Amino acid sequence: MSDPNRTMQDILQERIVTIQKISEATAEHLRLMQRQGGIQVLNLVDGEDAQNANDLDRTEEALDGCEATIASLERRLGELDREIEAMADGGPV
C-alpha cells in the first residue's frame, strides 16, 4: 500500500530515479563481466595463479551483488508501474 497523498508526479519522479539506478547497476554489471572475461583470458594465457583466482572470486561476488540489486530495483519498478496504472484507472492505489 502506498501513501494516499502521493501524486502522479511523485510516482513518476521515483520511477525516473529507479530507472537511473537500474541503468547504473547494469553498467556496473557489464564492467564486471568484462573484468571477469579479462581475468579468465589471463588464466588461459598465463595459467591460474593465486592473485587471478582472488580477483576472479571478488569479481564474481560483485556480479552476484549487482544481479541482486538489479532484481530488487526491477521489482520496485513493477510496483511503481502498478501504482501508476491504478492511479490512471482512478482506482485505489
ChimeraX attribute file (.defattr): number of C-alpha atoms within 10 A of each C-alpha:
attribute: neighborCount
match mode: 1-to-1
recipient: residues
	/A:1	7
	/A:2	11
	/A:3	7
	/A:4	8
	/A:5	7
	/A:6	10
	/A:7	12
	/A:8	13
	/A:9	10
	/A:10	10
	/A:11	17
	/A:12	15
	/A:13	12
	/A:14	15
	/A:15	19
	/A:16	12
	/A:17	13
	/A:18	17
	/A:19	16
	/A:20	13
	/A:21	16
	/A:22	20
	/A:23	13
	/A:24	14
	/A:25	20
	/A:26	16
	/A:27	13
	/A:28	15
	/A:29	20
	/A:30	14
	/A:31	14
	/A:32	20
	/A:33	16
	/A:34	13
	/A:35	16
	/A:36	20
	/A:37	13
	/A:38	13
	/A:39	19
	/A:40	17
	/A:41	13
	/A:42	14
	/A:43	15
	/A:44	10
	/A:45	9
	/A:46	10
	/A:47	10
	/A:48	14
	/A:49	10
	/A:50	8
	/A:51	10
	/A:52	17
	/A:53	14
	/A:54	11
	/A:55	14
	/A:56	20
	/A:57	13
	/A:58	14
	/A:59	20
	/A:60	16
	/A:61	13
	/A:62	16
	/A:63	20
	/A:64	13
	/A:65	14
	/A:66	21
	/A:67	15
	/A:68	13
	/A:69	16
	/A:70	19
	/A:71	13
	/A:72	13
	/A:73	18
	/A:74	16
	/A:75	12
	/A:76	16
	/A:77	19
	/A:78	13
	/A:79	15
	/A:80	18
	/A:81	15
	/A:82	13
	/A:83	20
	/A:84	19
	/A:85	13
	/A:86	13
	/A:87	15
	/A:88	12
	/A:89	10
	/A:90	9
	/A:91	9
	/A:92	11
	/A:93	16
